[in-house]
Amino acid sequence: MITPTPPGASVKPVRLLHTSDWHLGHELFGHTRETEHDAFLAWLSDTLEQTQADALLVTGDIYDVANPSVPAQQRLYRFIAQIRQRLPRLQIIIIGGNHDSALRIDLPGALVDTDVHFIGGLPRHERTPDMERICIPLKNADGMTAAWLAAVPFCRPSDLEGDGLAGLYARIITALAQKAHGLPMVLSGHLHVAGGEVSELSERRLVIGGEEAAATDLFDPRAAYVALGHLHRPQTLNAAMPIRYAGSPFPLSATERAYRHSVTLAILEPTGTILDILPIPRPVAFLRIPEQGALPLEDAVKAIQALDLPDLPRRLRPFIEIAILVDGPEPHLQARILAALEDKPVRLTRIRRVAPQSGQNAAPSERGRDLADLQAKDVFIALHQHKHHKPPSDALSRAFAELVLAASREDDSGQMDENN
């Protein structure tokens, strides 16, 4: 039941805590992240209580893969059950991301109460977007409806009609405004918006409506807050309204190790939105030798030998990535690195071989790249340039990106078939 706000009444704000990209079940080169996820969820539970949050919004990529492991699913449902018992008035809204199976996210919706919303795929009613499910009232501490939220998951091509993503968001904001009657409105989404800084090696490229990145004017300036998922670096975009990526809760690759991972508390006042950025403690360190660039093998071995670290339980030991500058065959490279690491309380993620084409002070990604680092789009552009002596056209690049996305969906569905 929606309790309306009395006209002219002094209304408490809605305190919305925005987080994203949990990637439950994630492994980093064979190392599980369960300890880090448990630490994050415990901290999140405490933070929801301490901030007196009225609602929790998770903007996609709950799981790392479309067919997550049983422990990953148990971790999500256990968290929801525990936080609902601890904070019974908390509203929870979870939308699907590009890593998620829409059906798998939607599935538990019939088993939970009306204050928990699972929106895995774009809800439809009679083949049109179901605004009754997409538009969700947000209650304040007094139980009064004091804001409205549009829960928009990752949109696949089949979700979009002739007017594309812009047309979908225009229809949604119109429906939301009709329900909000002047109350603050929140838009959500899982996509790449132009101006957002990507994390190399972490995020899959997205193509929605033929475009990899949407413009910020996709979102109506009447929105009090735009809560996004997909990009792992926490960041606020320059726009007419607050647009924020909450980011991942801890580094999902070496490129994220310097991020200040956080959640965002959006306080939705009738007169405006206040954003409070809450840093997430990091239970496991992420090291790299060297901090930037790459070292010759001899120097890297000396740097490893100089490491002085406390002996922690394996599940809490730091991850370490090592970048070696190579300009020829190094047949004993891996053996020497492993021997140097033998008595060190660390967990090796990988050894990167970096070619010195652009100079030793450049970033490894600028000098040479591992096979695992290559993006399909980059290979396509390089091959086109080599064969035709010019880069592919925008239309050809978009067509190739659509093919890559289709192949990715087939891989995900094939994995589900094999495991079901």
Salt bridges, closest charged atoms under 4 A:
ASP21 OD2 - HIS23 NE2 3.72
ASP21 OD2 - HIS232 NE2 3.61
GLU36 OE1 - ARG33 NE 2.70
ASP38 OD1 - ARG75 NE 2.63
ASP46 OD1 - ARG86 NH2 2.77
GLU49 OE1 - ARG86 NH2 2.60
ASP54 OD1 - ARG89 NH1 2.68
ASP61 OD2 - HIS23 NE2 3.51
ASP61 OD2 - HIS190 NE2 3.37
ASP64 OD1 - HIS23 ND1 2.87
ASP64 OD1 - HIS26 ND1 3.42
ASP113 OD2 - ARG84 NH2 2.57
ASP115 OD1 - LYS139 NZ 3.15
GLU126 OE2 - HIS125 NE2 3.92
GLU132 OE2 - LYS179 NZ 2.84
ASP142 OD1 - LYS12 NZ 3.25
GLU161 OE1 - ARG171 NH1 3.09
GLU197 OE2 - ARG233 NH2 3.30
GLU200 OE2 - ARG369 NH2 3.46
GLU212 OE1 - ARG205 NH1 3.66
GLU212 OE2 - LYS377 NZ 3.40
ASP220 OD1 - ARG222 NE 3.02
GLU256 OE2 - HIS232 ND1 2.73
GLU291 OE1 - ARG257 NH1 3.11
GLU298 OE2 - ARG336 NH1 2.47
ASP311 OD1 - ARG317 NH2 3.05
GLU321 OE2 - ARG288 NE 3.44
GLU321 OE1 - ARG350 NE 3.14
GLU321 OE2 - ARG352 NH1 3.97
ASP370 OD2 - ARG350 NH1 3.61
ASP370 OD2 - ARG352 NE 3.80
ASP373 OD1 - ARG350 NH1 2.82
ASP373 OD2 - ARG352 NH2 2.54
ASP378 OD1 - ARG205 NH2 3.59
ASP378 OD2 - ARG369 NH1 3.25
ASP412 OD2 - ARG204 NH1 3.52
